[in-house]
Amino acid sequence: MSVPPAGDVLPCASYPQPVGNLLKEAFEQVWQSAQATFFRHKRHAPSECAGCEDFGACAGACPLYWSAMGTSELAGDGRIAHAPA
């Protein structure tokens, strides 16, 4: 999470939509909000990530990336498809 001087709570420094504002709301209210819970529980992760053994390491990666690029690079098991060496 990132909090710029205006108090907006961002899921990350690059994400444009805040999940709350600490100058207007208590931390607990922001933390327990539906938007913050969505990111904390990694619900932004593509469905292809479900069950991937590496999910703990990447946590579904960046939702901005998936929005811009799609998920076609994921293999059927949710892992990044790499070309054979």
C-alpha positions, 0 to 999 in steps of 0.5 A: 500500500502507498499513502501520498500526502493527500491521504489517499490509500493506494493498493500500490504507488502505481494504482490510480484508484484509492481504496480510502483516505486516511485524512477523511476515514479511520485506518480501520475503516479503510483497511476493512473496506471492500476495496482494500479487502479485494486487494489484500485477499488477492482477488485481483489475481487472474483465474488462471492463477488459482491453484498455482504452486507459485502463488505465494511468491507472486501473489497474482502479480500486478493487476494493472499489468493484467488489465493492460496485457491480458493473461494469454501468457499464462500457461494452463496451470497459471504459470508464465509460459516460457519457450523451451530452451 
